[in-house]
Amino acid sequence: MVQAQIYEGTAEEIAAQLRVGKLTGRLKAVIMPDEMPNSDVSDLNDTLMDFLAEVDKTDFEPGQPLNNSQENEVGRLIAAKFAQQGHTK
């Protein structure tokens, strides 16, 4: 399973951490309100890790072919995107 890297701090602190790191891939930011207690952040991290672990265990099975040619094309494009992202059956 791919492990997410979690950086906590102000925008300036995180930017400094990211400048010295050699990160690859895409980044996603979750902006937490100042009034949110720190305990909720660790719960959120745990929930995210549990979710990612569950996703890794999920088997992908394509659905039935669609009857409409436009729907077929959309399905083909979605399947191609998943394959491009490295998802396999």
N, C-alpha and C positions, 0 to 999 in steps of 0.2 A: 504494500500500500504506500502511496505517496504521502509523505508527511508535510503538512502545512508549516511554514515558518511564521511565527507570531512575533511582531514587534509592538511594544507598548511604549507610549510616551507622547509628548507633544509632536506636532508636525515637524518642528525643527529637529527634535531629538531623533525621530524616526528617519528623517532625511539624512542626518549625519550617519546613522547606522547603515542605511542603504548605500551611501556613497562609498563606504569602505568595503562593503560586501560585494562579491562577484555573483550577483543573482542572474539566473536565467529563467526564462518563462514569463508568464503574465503575472501581474500584481493586481490584487483586489483590496481596496481599502474599506474598512468598516469604521465609521466615525461614531464614537460613543459620546453621548451628552456628558457634560461636566458633572451633572448631578447624579449620574448613575454610579452606584457603589462598586468598588473593585471586585467584590465577591461575585457580582453578576457577570463580570467579564470572564472569570474562570469557569463559571457555569456555561457560558456561551461557548468558550473554547472546548470544553468537554463535550458539549452537545454537537459541535461541529465535527470533532474527531470521531464520535460515535456514528454520526451520519455518514461521514466519508468511509468508515469501515464497513457500514451496511451496504453502501453503494458498490463497494468493491466485491461484495459477495453476491450481488444481484446478477442473475443470468439474463442476457438480452436475447429475446426471441422476436424476430420480425413478425408483424401481423400478416393478415391475409392480403393478397393483392387487391387493389382498389379497382372499381369499375370505371371511374371517370379518368380520362387521360390527364387532366390537370392535377387531380389528386395523386395519380401515379407519379407524375413529375415531381411534385412536392415531396412525396415519400422518398423518391430516389435521391433528391437533393439532401434531405435530412440524413439518409443513410450514408451518403458520401461524406457529409460533414462529420458524422460520428467516426467514420473510418479515418478521415484526415486527422482527427484528434487522437487517434490511437486506440479507440474503443474496438474491441473484437467481440465476437460471439462467445 
